[in-house]
Amino acid sequence: MELSRELHCFSVYDEYFVFIADTLNLYKINPTIAPYFFGKSKLPVNLIRRLPGDIFVHPPKNQCSRDNQVYSSSNSLSLYVTYDCNMACSYCFEKDYHSQFKKRSMDFETARKAVDLIFRISDWNEREEIEINFFGGEPLLNMKVIKQVVEYAINKARNKNKSVGFTISTNGTLLNFKNMDFLKKYNFGILVSIDGPEDIHNKHRKFLSGSGTFKVIMDNLKDYKDDTFFIRATQGDKSISMAEQLNYLLNTFPAASVHVEPLFWGEKASCIDRKDVEKELSDFFKAVISNIPKQSYIRIRGIFHYFSILYFRNPSYWSCAFGKMIAVDPDGNIYPCQSAVGERKYLISNINDDYDINDIFLKYQTAPVQYLPFCKNCWARFLCAGGCYIAKDRMGEEIYKKYHCEYKKRLIEYILYLYWMLKENKPSDFIKLKEKLKNTVHRSNLSI
Protein backbone atom coordinates (compact mmCIF):
# COMPACT_ATOMS: atom_id res chain seq x y z
CA MET A 1 0.00 0.00 0.00
CA GLU A 2 1.31 3.43 -0.93
CA LEU A 3 2.24 5.47 2.13
CA SER A 4 0.58 8.86 2.59
CA ARG A 5 1.48 11.94 4.56
CA GLU A 6 -0.76 14.56 6.16
CA LEU A 7 -0.59 17.83 4.29
CA HIS A 8 -1.77 21.38 4.64
CA CYS A 9 -1.78 23.85 1.75
CA PHE A 10 -1.85 27.59 2.41
CA SER A 11 -0.91 30.95 0.95
CA VAL A 12 0.65 34.09 2.42
CA TYR A 13 1.26 37.28 0.43
CA ASP A 14 0.40 35.40 -2.81
CA GLU A 15 3.03 32.71 -2.18
CA TYR A 16 1.83 29.11 -1.95
CA PHE A 17 3.12 26.33 0.29
CA VAL A 18 2.53 22.71 1.20
CA PHE A 19 3.29 21.77 4.80
CA ILE A 20 3.60 18.10 5.74
CA ALA A 21 2.20 17.93 9.25
CA ASP A 22 3.71 14.69 10.51
CA THR A 23 7.27 15.31 9.26
CA LEU A 24 7.48 19.13 9.51
CA ASN A 25 8.46 19.50 5.86
CA LEU A 26 7.63 22.72 4.02
CA TYR A 27 7.50 23.09 0.23
CA LYS A 28 7.07 26.20 -1.87
CA ILE A 29 4.78 25.42 -4.81
CA ASN A 30 3.76 27.11 -8.03
CA PRO A 31 0.38 28.90 -7.84
CA THR A 32 -0.79 27.03 -10.94
CA ILE A 33 -0.71 23.69 -9.12
CA ALA A 34 -1.93 25.00 -5.75
CA PRO A 35 -5.63 24.21 -6.48
CA TYR A 36 -4.72 20.53 -6.62
CA PHE A 37 -3.51 20.60 -3.00
CA PHE A 38 -6.18 22.77 -1.41
CA GLY A 39 -8.81 20.68 0.29
CA LYS A 40 -6.64 17.57 0.50
CA SER A 41 -5.61 16.18 3.89
CA LYS A 42 -3.39 13.34 2.65
CA LEU A 43 -0.79 13.06 -0.10
CA PRO A 44 0.99 9.92 -1.34
CA VAL A 45 4.70 9.88 -0.61
CA ASN A 46 5.55 9.40 -4.30
CA LEU A 47 3.88 12.76 -5.08
CA ILE A 48 5.65 14.47 -2.21
CA ARG A 49 8.96 13.33 -3.69
CA ARG A 50 8.11 15.24 -6.87
CA LEU A 51 7.72 18.53 -5.04
CA PRO A 52 10.51 21.13 -5.18
CA GLY A 53 13.21 20.89 -2.50
CA ASP A 54 12.18 20.96 1.12
CA ILE A 55 12.76 24.33 2.79
CA PHE A 56 14.48 22.68 5.73
CA VAL A 57 17.97 21.23 5.50
CA HIS A 58 18.02 19.09 8.63
CA PRO A 59 16.12 15.84 9.12
CA PRO A 60 13.69 15.94 12.06
CA LYS A 61 15.38 15.47 15.40
CA ASN A 62 12.44 13.25 16.44
CA GLN A 63 9.93 11.63 14.14
CA CYS A 64 6.44 12.83 15.01
CA SER A 65 5.28 9.45 16.26
CA ARG A 66 3.32 8.19 19.23
CA ASP A 67 6.21 6.20 20.59
CA ASN A 68 9.23 8.44 21.05
CA GLN A 69 8.06 11.43 23.08
CA VAL A 70 9.23 11.61 26.67
CA TYR A 71 7.08 13.14 29.41
CA SER A 72 9.16 14.52 32.22
CA SER A 73 8.67 16.97 35.03
CA SER A 74 10.62 20.20 34.99
CA ASN A 75 12.43 21.68 37.95
CA SER A 76 10.30 24.79 37.79
CA LEU A 77 8.61 26.39 40.78
CA SER A 78 6.23 29.33 40.46
CA LEU A 79 5.81 31.13 43.78
CA TYR A 80 2.61 33.16 44.02
CA VAL A 81 4.13 35.40 46.67
CA THR A 82 1.04 37.61 46.87
CA TYR A 83 -2.47 37.96 45.52
CA ASP A 84 -2.32 41.68 46.20
CA CYS A 85 -1.79 44.17 43.38
CA ASN A 86 -1.37 47.94 43.17
CA MET A 87 -3.07 48.11 39.78
CA ALA A 88 -6.55 47.51 38.35
CA CYS A 89 -6.11 46.43 34.73
CA SER A 90 -9.31 46.34 32.70
CA TYR A 91 -8.63 42.88 31.26
CA CYS A 92 -7.06 41.26 34.34
CA PHE A 93 -8.15 37.66 34.89
CA GLU A 94 -6.92 37.76 38.49
CA LYS A 95 -9.99 39.67 39.67
CA ASP A 96 -12.22 36.88 38.36
CA TYR A 97 -10.31 33.93 39.81
CA HIS A 98 -8.47 35.33 42.84
CA SER A 99 -10.82 37.99 44.22
CA GLN A 100 -11.63 35.83 47.25
CA PHE A 101 -7.92 35.85 48.17
CA LYS A 102 -7.42 39.61 47.94
CA LYS A 103 -4.30 40.95 49.68
CA ARG A 104 -3.13 37.53 50.90
CA SER A 105 0.66 37.21 50.79
CA MET A 106 3.11 34.35 51.32
CA ASP A 107 5.27 34.13 54.42
CA PHE A 108 8.84 32.87 54.29
CA GLU A 109 8.07 29.59 56.06
CA THR A 110 5.64 28.62 53.29
CA ALA A 111 8.10 29.77 50.62
CA ARG A 112 10.92 27.81 52.25
CA LYS A 113 8.86 24.61 52.20
CA ALA A 114 8.06 25.19 48.53
CA VAL A 115 11.75 25.64 47.72
CA ASP A 116 12.56 22.47 49.66
CA LEU A 117 9.95 20.65 47.57
CA ILE A 118 11.41 21.73 44.22
CA PHE A 119 14.86 20.62 45.37
CA ARG A 120 13.39 17.24 46.38
CA ILE A 121 11.85 17.01 42.93
CA SER A 122 15.23 17.79 41.35
CA ASP A 123 16.72 14.88 43.31
CA TRP A 124 13.81 12.67 42.25
CA ASN A 125 14.19 13.38 38.53
CA GLU A 126 17.97 13.71 38.72
CA ARG A 127 18.23 17.23 37.34
CA GLU A 128 20.78 19.82 38.35
CA GLU A 129 19.12 23.08 37.25
CA ILE A 130 16.23 24.69 39.11
CA GLU A 131 14.11 27.69 38.06
CA ILE A 132 12.07 29.75 40.52
CA ASN A 133 9.55 32.26 39.15
CA PHE A 134 8.00 34.94 41.35
CA PHE A 135 4.42 35.68 40.39
CA GLY A 136 1.31 37.46 41.64
CA GLY A 137 -0.63 39.79 41.96
CA GLU A 138 2.32 42.11 41.91
CA PRO A 139 5.18 40.06 43.38
CA LEU A 140 7.35 43.09 44.23
CA LEU A 141 4.80 43.98 46.92
CA ASN A 142 6.34 41.09 48.85
CA MET A 143 9.98 41.95 48.22
CA LYS A 144 10.97 40.85 51.72
CA VAL A 145 10.06 37.23 51.02
CA ILE A 146 11.59 37.36 47.53
CA LYS A 147 14.94 38.33 49.05
CA GLN A 148 14.68 35.62 51.68
CA VAL A 149 13.87 32.98 49.06
CA VAL A 150 16.78 34.00 46.83
CA GLU A 151 19.26 33.78 49.67
CA TYR A 152 17.87 30.46 50.89
CA ALA A 153 17.70 28.87 47.42
CA ILE A 154 21.24 29.93 46.48
CA ASN A 155 22.68 28.47 49.68
CA LYS A 156 20.70 25.27 49.22
CA ALA A 157 21.83 24.94 45.60
CA ARG A 158 25.43 25.48 46.61
CA ASN A 159 25.20 22.78 49.28
CA LYS A 160 23.61 20.31 46.85
CA ASN A 161 25.91 21.17 43.94
CA LYS A 162 23.03 22.40 41.81
CA SER A 163 22.29 25.68 40.03
CA VAL A 164 19.25 27.90 40.56
CA GLY A 165 17.92 30.73 38.40
CA PHE A 166 15.20 33.29 39.06
CA THR A 167 12.54 35.02 36.98
CA ILE A 168 9.84 37.51 37.87
CA SER A 169 6.68 38.75 36.13
CA THR A 170 5.93 42.33 37.17
CA ASN A 171 3.82 45.30 36.15
CA GLY A 172 6.96 47.47 36.44
CA THR A 173 5.58 50.13 38.77
CA LEU A 174 7.80 49.00 41.66
CA LEU A 175 10.98 48.51 39.65
CA ASN A 176 12.74 51.32 41.46
CA PHE A 177 16.52 51.48 41.61
CA LYS A 178 16.74 49.47 44.84
CA ASN A 179 14.57 46.62 43.59
CA MET A 180 16.13 46.60 40.13
CA ASP A 181 19.62 46.55 41.62
CA PHE A 182 18.71 43.42 43.58
CA LEU A 183 17.15 41.68 40.55
CA LYS A 184 20.14 42.46 38.36
CA LYS A 185 22.58 41.35 41.06
CA TYR A 186 21.04 37.88 40.99
CA ASN A 187 20.59 37.80 37.21
CA PHE A 188 16.80 37.64 37.24
CA GLY A 189 14.89 37.17 34.02
CA ILE A 190 12.47 40.11 34.20
CA LEU A 191 9.14 40.28 32.36
CA VAL A 192 7.41 43.67 32.33
CA SER A 193 3.96 44.38 30.88
CA ILE A 194 3.75 47.50 28.69
CA ASP A 195 0.91 47.78 26.19
CA GLY A 196 2.35 50.50 23.97
CA PRO A 197 2.46 54.30 23.94
CA GLU A 198 1.23 56.21 26.96
CA ASP A 199 -2.38 56.77 25.86
CA ILE A 200 -2.86 53.11 24.93
CA HIS A 201 -1.12 51.72 28.00
CA ASN A 202 -2.97 53.96 30.45
CA LYS A 203 -6.31 53.08 28.91
CA HIS A 204 -6.17 49.58 30.36
CA ARG A 205 -3.32 49.52 32.91
CA LYS A 206 -4.13 51.88 35.78
CA PHE A 207 -3.35 52.24 39.46
CA LEU A 208 -6.13 51.43 41.92
CA SER A 209 -6.76 55.18 42.12
CA GLY A 210 -7.57 55.22 38.40
CA SER A 211 -4.47 57.16 37.35
CA GLY A 212 -2.21 55.90 34.59
CA THR A 213 0.91 53.83 35.28
CA PHE A 214 2.91 54.52 32.12
CA LYS A 215 5.11 57.39 33.34
CA VAL A 216 6.04 55.56 36.55
CA ILE A 217 7.08 52.42 34.65
CA MET A 218 9.05 54.29 31.99
CA ASP A 219 10.81 56.36 34.65
CA ASN A 220 11.79 53.12 36.39
CA LEU A 221 13.15 51.67 33.15
CA LYS A 222 14.81 54.77 31.71
CA ASP A 223 18.30 53.66 32.74
CA TYR A 224 17.75 50.05 31.64
CA LYS A 225 16.48 50.36 28.06
CA ASP A 226 19.58 48.61 26.76
CA ASP A 227 19.09 45.64 29.11
CA THR A 228 17.91 42.26 27.91
CA PHE A 229 14.65 41.86 29.78
CA PHE A 230 11.26 40.81 28.39
CA ILE A 231 8.39 43.11 27.45
CA ARG A 232 4.88 41.78 26.95
CA ALA A 233 2.10 43.80 25.32
CA THR A 234 -1.56 42.85 25.31
CA GLN A 235 -3.76 44.25 22.56
CA GLY A 236 -6.66 45.16 24.81
CA ASP A 237 -8.89 46.71 22.16
CA LYS A 238 -8.90 47.94 18.57
CA SER A 239 -7.47 51.39 19.29
CA ILE A 240 -3.99 50.14 18.33
CA SER A 241 -2.87 47.41 15.98
CA MET A 242 -0.44 44.66 16.89
CA ALA A 243 1.93 46.05 14.24
CA GLU A 244 1.93 49.47 15.92
CA GLN A 245 2.54 47.88 19.31
CA LEU A 246 5.41 45.82 17.91
CA ASN A 247 7.16 48.78 16.30
CA TYR A 248 6.78 50.84 19.46
CA LEU A 249 8.32 48.17 21.68
CA LEU A 250 11.19 47.32 19.32
CA ASN A 251 12.11 50.98 18.94
CA THR A 252 11.69 51.93 22.60
CA PHE A 253 13.54 48.94 24.05
CA PRO A 254 16.41 48.17 21.65
CA ALA A 255 17.70 45.11 23.55
CA ALA A 256 14.55 43.59 25.07
CA SER A 257 12.73 40.51 23.86
CA VAL A 258 9.15 41.46 23.07
CA HIS A 259 5.85 39.68 22.74
CA VAL A 260 2.55 41.05 21.43
CA GLU A 261 -0.69 39.13 21.75
CA PRO A 262 -4.35 40.00 21.31
CA LEU A 263 -6.69 39.49 24.23
CA PHE A 264 -8.33 36.08 23.98
CA TRP A 265 -10.40 35.26 27.02
CA GLY A 266 -13.79 34.07 25.82
CA GLU A 267 -16.02 35.32 23.05
CA LYS A 268 -16.94 38.67 24.62
CA ALA A 269 -13.38 39.47 25.68
CA SER A 270 -11.74 38.88 22.32
CA CYS A 271 -10.44 42.17 20.96
CA ILE A 272 -10.09 40.83 17.39
CA ASP A 273 -13.13 39.91 15.34
CA ARG A 274 -12.56 36.79 13.29
CA LYS A 275 -12.87 38.86 10.13
CA ASP A 276 -10.05 41.14 11.33
CA VAL A 277 -7.47 38.42 11.99
CA GLU A 278 -6.08 38.43 8.45
CA LYS A 279 -5.47 42.18 8.34
CA GLU A 280 -3.95 42.21 11.85
CA LEU A 281 -1.52 39.42 11.02
CA SER A 282 -0.72 40.72 7.55
CA ASP A 283 0.17 44.16 8.94
CA PHE A 284 2.02 42.60 11.88
CA PHE A 285 4.29 40.51 9.65
CA LYS A 286 4.93 43.43 7.33
CA ALA A 287 6.22 45.20 10.45
CA VAL A 288 8.31 42.14 11.29
CA ILE A 289 9.80 42.06 7.79
CA SER A 290 10.60 45.78 7.93
CA ASN A 291 12.69 45.08 11.05
CA ILE A 292 14.80 42.35 9.44
CA PRO A 293 17.65 44.70 8.41
CA LYS A 294 18.05 45.76 12.05
CA GLN A 295 17.91 42.13 13.23
CA SER A 296 15.34 43.25 15.78
CA TYR A 297 12.82 40.68 14.51
CA ILE A 298 14.92 38.05 16.33
CA ARG A 299 13.80 39.66 19.59
CA ILE A 300 10.13 38.83 18.91
CA ARG A 301 9.66 36.05 21.40
CA GLY A 302 6.78 34.09 19.84
CA ILE A 303 8.36 34.01 16.39
CA PHE A 304 11.75 32.99 17.72
CA HIS A 305 10.11 30.10 19.60
CA TYR A 306 8.66 28.67 16.39
CA PHE A 307 11.87 29.27 14.45
CA SER A 308 13.66 27.16 17.03
CA ILE A 309 11.22 24.28 16.49
CA LEU A 310 11.51 24.59 12.72
CA TYR A 311 15.28 24.95 12.52
CA PHE A 312 16.07 22.03 14.81
CA ARG A 313 13.12 20.05 13.43
CA ASN A 314 12.16 19.13 16.96
CA PRO A 315 8.39 18.50 17.22
CA SER A 316 6.59 20.03 20.17
CA TYR A 317 4.40 17.55 22.05
CA TRP A 318 3.40 19.62 25.08
CA SER A 319 2.62 23.31 24.65
CA CYS A 320 2.91 24.48 28.21
CA ALA A 321 4.10 23.53 31.66
CA PHE A 322 0.70 22.36 32.93
CA GLY A 323 1.31 19.23 34.99
CA LYS A 324 5.09 19.44 34.50
CA MET A 325 5.86 22.18 37.03
CA ILE A 326 4.45 23.21 40.39
CA ALA A 327 2.95 26.48 41.54
CA VAL A 328 2.43 27.31 45.21
CA ASP A 329 0.03 29.98 46.45
CA PRO A 330 0.35 32.12 49.64
CA ASP A 331 -1.43 29.43 51.70
CA GLY A 332 0.90 26.67 50.52
CA ASN A 333 -1.57 25.07 48.12
CA ILE A 334 0.12 23.23 45.27
CA TYR A 335 -1.18 23.53 41.69
CA PRO A 336 -0.01 22.10 38.34
CA CYS A 337 0.84 25.55 36.90
CA GLN A 338 0.61 29.23 37.80
CA SER A 339 -2.49 29.77 35.66
CA ALA A 340 -4.36 27.16 37.72
CA VAL A 341 -3.68 28.87 41.05
CA GLY A 342 -6.85 29.68 42.97
CA GLU A 343 -9.09 27.12 41.24
CA ARG A 344 -9.96 24.38 43.70
CA LYS A 345 -10.58 21.75 41.04
CA TYR A 346 -6.87 21.88 40.12
CA LEU A 347 -5.61 21.71 43.70
CA ILE A 348 -3.06 18.90 44.11
CA SER A 349 -2.12 19.12 47.77
CA ASN A 350 -0.75 21.52 50.36
CA ILE A 351 2.87 22.14 51.21
CA ASN A 352 2.12 21.20 54.85
CA ASP A 353 0.40 17.87 54.05
CA ASP A 354 1.83 14.44 53.44
CA TYR A 355 2.15 13.87 49.71
CA ASP A 356 4.04 11.71 47.27
CA ILE A 357 6.10 13.41 44.58
CA ASN A 358 4.85 10.90 42.01
CA ASP A 359 1.27 11.92 42.80
CA ILE A 360 2.07 15.58 42.17
CA PHE A 361 2.89 14.91 38.53
CA LEU A 362 0.66 11.90 37.85
CA LYS A 363 -2.54 13.69 38.87
CA TYR A 364 -2.35 16.19 36.02
CA GLN A 365 -0.05 14.49 33.55
CA THR A 366 -1.41 15.52 30.18
CA ALA A 367 -1.18 13.43 27.04
CA PRO A 368 1.04 14.51 24.14
CA VAL A 369 -0.78 16.52 21.51
CA GLN A 370 -1.38 13.66 19.07
CA TYR A 371 -3.48 11.89 21.72
CA LEU A 372 -5.70 14.88 22.45
CA PRO A 373 -9.10 14.51 20.73
CA PHE A 374 -9.28 18.29 20.34
CA CYS A 375 -5.95 18.46 18.50
CA LYS A 376 -4.98 15.08 17.07
CA ASN A 377 -6.18 15.83 13.53
CA CYS A 378 -4.91 19.41 13.35
CA TRP A 379 -2.15 20.08 10.82
CA ALA A 380 -0.39 22.48 13.24
CA ARG A 381 -0.37 20.16 16.24
CA PHE A 382 3.41 19.55 16.35
CA LEU A 383 4.09 23.30 16.22
CA CYS A 384 1.31 24.59 18.48
CA ALA A 385 1.26 21.46 20.70
CA GLY A 386 -2.26 22.13 21.88
CA GLY A 387 -2.22 25.57 23.47
CA CYS A 388 -2.91 26.54 27.06
CA TYR A 389 -4.78 23.86 28.98
CA ILE A 390 -6.29 26.31 31.46
CA ALA A 391 -7.45 28.80 28.82
CA LYS A 392 -9.09 25.97 26.89
CA ASP A 393 -10.86 24.77 30.02
CA ARG A 394 -12.05 28.23 31.07
CA MET A 395 -13.19 29.34 27.63
CA GLY A 396 -14.68 26.01 26.57
CA GLU A 397 -13.38 24.06 23.61
CA GLU A 398 -15.80 25.49 21.05
CA ILE A 399 -15.04 29.14 21.88
CA TYR A 400 -11.33 28.33 22.16
CA LYS A 401 -11.34 26.70 18.75
CA LYS A 402 -13.42 29.50 17.21
CA TYR A 403 -11.12 32.28 18.33
CA HIS A 404 -7.76 31.13 19.66
CA CYS A 405 -7.15 28.15 17.34
CA GLU A 406 -8.05 29.95 14.13
CA TYR A 407 -5.80 32.83 15.08
CA LYS A 408 -2.92 30.56 16.10
CA LYS A 409 -3.07 28.48 12.90
CA ARG A 410 -2.99 31.55 10.69
CA LEU A 411 -0.14 32.96 12.81
CA ILE A 412 1.85 29.75 12.22
CA GLU A 413 1.25 30.00 8.47
CA TYR A 414 2.76 33.49 8.49
CA ILE A 415 5.71 32.23 10.54
CA LEU A 416 6.31 29.39 8.05
CA TYR A 417 6.26 31.98 5.26
CA LEU A 418 8.71 34.19 7.16
CA TYR A 419 11.09 31.29 7.66
CA TRP A 420 10.99 30.50 3.93
CA MET A 421 11.42 34.16 2.98
CA LEU A 422 14.50 34.55 5.17
CA LYS A 423 16.12 31.36 3.94
CA GLU A 424 15.46 31.92 0.26
CA ASN A 425 15.54 35.70 -0.14
CA LYS A 426 17.75 36.95 2.69
CA PRO A 427 20.52 34.37 3.13
CA SER A 428 22.85 36.66 5.09
CA ASP A 429 20.07 37.40 7.60
CA PHE A 430 19.26 33.70 7.76
CA ILE A 431 22.87 32.90 8.67
CA LYS A 432 22.63 35.39 11.56
CA LEU A 433 19.37 33.77 12.61
CA LYS A 434 20.98 30.31 12.63
CA GLU A 435 23.80 31.53 14.85
CA LYS A 436 21.30 33.10 17.23
CA LEU A 437 19.29 29.87 17.38
CA LYS A 438 22.36 27.80 18.10
CA ASN A 439 23.59 30.08 20.85
CA THR A 440 20.36 30.95 22.62
CA VAL A 441 19.20 29.20 25.76
CA HIS A 442 15.57 30.08 26.46
CA ARG A 443 14.44 31.11 29.91
CA SER A 444 11.16 29.36 29.29
CA ASN A 445 9.27 29.88 32.51
CA LEU A 446 8.41 33.53 32.03
CA SER A 447 4.70 33.80 31.30
CA ILE A 448 4.09 35.18 27.87
N, C-alpha and C positions, 0 to 999 in steps of 0.2 A: 504494500500500500504506500502511495506517495505521501511523504511527510508534509505537513502544512505548518505554517507559522501564523501567529496572530498579528494582524497589521492594523495600522491606523493611518489614513491619508488626510492631509490637512494643507492649508495654504496660509501664508503670512506675507503681506506686502507683495502679492502676485507671484510669489515663489511657491512651488509645490513640492511636498515631501511625502515619503512613506516611512513610517516608524514601525519597526518590528517590536511588539510589546514584550515578548518573552526572551529576547536576546539583546535588547537595547541597541539595535542597529538603526541607523538613520540614512535614508537615501534621498538625494535630490532628484526629482523627475521632471521630464518635459511636460509643460501644460497640456500638450496635445494628447498625452496618454493618461493624464490624471483622471478623466471621467471613468476609466476602466477600474480604478482603484477605489474611488469613492463608493461607500455603501458596502464594501466587502469587509469581512471580519477575519477571513483566513486567506492565505496565499500559499500555493504549493512551493516547496523549496526550490524546485527547478526553475520557477519563474523568478524567484528572488535572486537566484544566481545570475540572471540576465540583466538585473538592474545595474546602473552605474555604480562606481566604487562607493563602498560604505564611508560615511563621513569620519568614523572613528578608526583609529589606527591600532588600538590595543584590543585583544580579545577580552571578553568579560572576565573580571576577577573571579566571580562566582556565577555559574549558570543559574538562571532564575527557575529553580526547581523547588519541589516540596521537601527535598531531602537534605539539603546542605546548609540551611540557615541555622544559626546558633542563637538561642535565647539566653541571655545572661543578664544578671543584675549589674547596675553600674554602682560605683562608689560615690553617689551623688546624694547630698543631703540639702534639702531646702528648709531653712529655718524661718518660719513665720513669726518674726520676733515681736510683731505688734499688729493688731487689727486697726489701730488708731491711724488717722491720716489728717494732715493739715490742709487738705484740698477737698473740693467737691466737684469732680469732673462730671460732665453731663452724661457721658456714656459709660461710667464706671460700673462694672459688674459686681464690685465688692459690696455696694450698698444693697444689692438684691440677695446676696448669699451670705454676707457676714454681718448684717445689721444687728443681729441679736448678740454679737460679740463686741460691740462698739467699745473702743478704748482699752480692750484687754491687751496686756503686753506680757511677754515671756520673761521669767526670772532666770538667773544664771543656773540655778540647780536643774531646772528643766532642760535648758540648753546644753548643760554639761552631759546629762544623761543621753541626749540625742547625739552628741558628738561621740560619746562612748559607743553608742549603737552602730554608727557608721564605721567606726574603726573595727568593731566586731565583725561587721559585714565584710570589710576588706580582708580580714583574716579568713573568713569563711569562703570567699570566692578567690582568695589568693591574688589580690591586686594590691599594687603599691602606691597608686595615686588616688587621692581623695579630693572631692570638690564640695565646698560648702557655699551655698547661695543664701544670701539674706534677703528676705522678701517681706511684704506687708500688704495692706496698709502702707505707711511710709516707714521703712525700716530705720532710717536715721533718727527717728524719734526715740529709739531705744539704743542709742549709741553706746551707752554704758555696757550693755550686755554684748553688743557686737565686739567691743574691745576685749572683754573678758573671754569670749569664745575664741577670738583670734589667738590670744596668748596661750590659752589652754590647748587648742588644737595644734599649734606649732610645737609646743613642748611634747605633746603626746606623739606627734609624727616623728619628732627627733628621737624619742626613746624607742619607737618601734621601727626605726629605719624606713619610714615611709615619707611621701611628700604630700603636702596639702595646699590647695589653692582656694582663692576666695572670689566670689562675684557678688554683686549687689544690684538690685533693680530699684531705682529711685526716681522721684519726680523732679529732683534737682534743686528744690527750693532750699534745702539745708546743706548743700554742698559748699559750705563756707570754707575759708582757708584751712581752719583747724581740722575739719572733717576730711577735706580733700587730702591734706598732708598725710593723715593717717592711712587713708585708702591707697595712696600712691606708695607709701612706705612699704606696705605689704602686698604690692602688686595686684590689687583688686582689678578684676574685670568689671567695668562700671557701665550700666545701661541707664540712659537718661531719656525720658519721654519729652519730646518737643514736636509740636504738630505743625510748625511752619512759622511764617512771619507773625509779628506781634498780634495783629488783629485776628488772625485765624486761631492762633494758640489760645489767646485769652477768651475766645468765644466759648470754648469747651473746658478749659483747664484753669479753674479759678480757686482762690483761697476760700475757706469757709465763710469769710466775710463777703464774698462776691467779687472782690477785686481780682484783677488779672495777676498771673504769676510770671509772665514772660520776662519782665525786666529783672526780677530777682534772680531767675535762673541764668539769664545771659550775663548778669554781673558776676555771678558765681563762677561762670565758665570762661570769662574773658581772658584769663591768663593761661587757659588750658586748651585753646582751640586747635593747637597743633598736636594734642595728645591722642592716643589711639584708643578712645573709648567707643561705646556704641550709642547711637541715637536712633530711637524708634519714633515714627510718626504715625498717628492714626488719622485716616481721612474720615472725620466725624460727620461731614455733610458735603453738599455739592458746591460750597462756596469756594473751594480750591480743588484743583485737579491733583492727582497723584504725581503727574509730571512736574507741576509747579512745586509741590512739596519736595520732590527729589532734588530738583535743581537748587532749591533754597538750602537744603541740608548739605549737599555736596560742596556748595560754594562757601557756606558759612563755617563749616567744620572740615577743613582740608585734609585731616588725617583720620577722622572717625569713620567707622563702619556704620552704614545707615540702613534702615529698613522702613519701607512705607507700605501700609496695608489698609484697605478700606475696612470700615466697621461691618462685621458680619456677626450679628447676635440675634438671630431670629428674623422673621419676615419684616416686621415693623421697624426693626433697628437698622436694617441694611441701608447704607447710604448710597449704594449704586443700584439703580434699576437694572434689570437683566438686559434691557435694550441698550444701556449705556456702557456695558462692559467692554465692548469692542473698541469704542472710541477712547475710553480711559486707558486701556492697555496699549492701543496703537500709539497714542500720544506719549505714554510712559516710556515705551521702548524707543521711540524717536529721541526722547531726552537721554535715554541710556546710550544710544549710538552716538549722540553728539558729544558725550563725555569720554568716548574711547580715546581720542588723542591725548587726553590728560591722564589716562589710566584710572580715572576716578571711578569708572564703572565697576572696577574690581572690588571697591568698597561697599557695593550694594549687597547686603548680606544674603538675602533670599536667592539672588541670581548666582552668587558664588557657591552657595550650597549645592545647587543643581549642577553647576559646572563641575564640581568635585565628583559627584556621582557619575556624570557622563564621561569625564576624562579618565577616571580610574575604572570605569565600567563595573562599578560595584553596586549591584541592586540594593535598594532600600526596602527592608521587610517590615520594619517598625518605624512609624513616623514620629513618635514622641516618646517621652520617658515614662508614660503611664504604666505602672506596674513594675518598672525597672529601677526606680529610685524611691526614696522616701521623703515625705514632707511632714514636719512636726509643727503643730500649732502652739499658741501660748499656754494651753492647758496640758500639753504633752501628748495630745492625740496624734496618732500616726496615720497618714494617708498615702495613697499610691502615687500622688504627684501634687504639685503646688496648686494646680487648678481645681483639685478635688477638695481642698481644705474647706472645712465648714459644712460639708454635706454628709450627714450621718450615714447615708447608705453606702458611702465609700470608706467609712471608718474601719481600719484594720485592727488596731489595738491602742493601748496607751503606754507611754514610756515607763510608767510605774507598775504596769501589770506584768505577769509572767507571759512570755510569748516565745515562740520558736522562730528563728530567722527564716527557716524554710517556709513557714506559713505566711510570713510577710510578703514574699514574692509569689507564692503559689496562689494566693487568694485572688489576685488580680493579674495573673499572667495572661496577657492577650495573645491571640494567635497571630502568626505572620499574615501579611496582607492577602496572600493568595488563598487563605482559608476563610476570610471574612466574606459572608454572603453579600454584604453591601458593596464590596470592592473587587471580588475575585474575577469578574469579567471585564473590569475597566482596563482600557489600554494603557492608562498612566499609572497603574498600581505600583510598579517597581520604582517609580520616581517620586510619587506622592506618598506612597506607603500607608494611605488610609486616613490621613488627617488627624485632628485632635479628637481623642476619644470623648473627652468631657464636653466639648462643644457639640459634637454629634448627639450626645445623650441629652443635653439641655435643649437644643434646638429641635430635636426630632429628626429622624433620618430623611423624611421627605423634604422638609424645609432646608436641611443641610445640603441635600443633593441639589435642590432647586437653585440655591444661591451659591454656597461655598464651592461645591464640586464643579459646577459649570465655570465659575471664575477660575478655579485652580487649574482645570484642564486647558483652558485657553491661555492662561499664564504660561504653562509648561510648553505649549506649542510655540509661543513667542520666544521662550528661552532656547528651545531646540533650534529655531531659526537663527537666533543670535549666535549660538555656538557655531553653526554652519557658516554664517557670514564672517565671523572672525577668522575661522580656519581657512576659508577659501579666498576671501577678499582682503584680509588684513593680516598676512602671515607674521609680520614683525610684532604686531600686537598680540597675536596668538602665542608666539614664543614667550613673551613676557607673562602672559596668563599662565602658561604651563609651569614656568618657574615659580610663580606665586602659588599655584596649586601644590607643587611639590614641597614647598617650604613652609606652608601654613599649617599650623595646628589649631583646630577650632576650639574655642572655649564654648562648648555646646550647651551649657546649662543656663545661659542667660535667656530669659523668656523673650521671644520675639513674636 
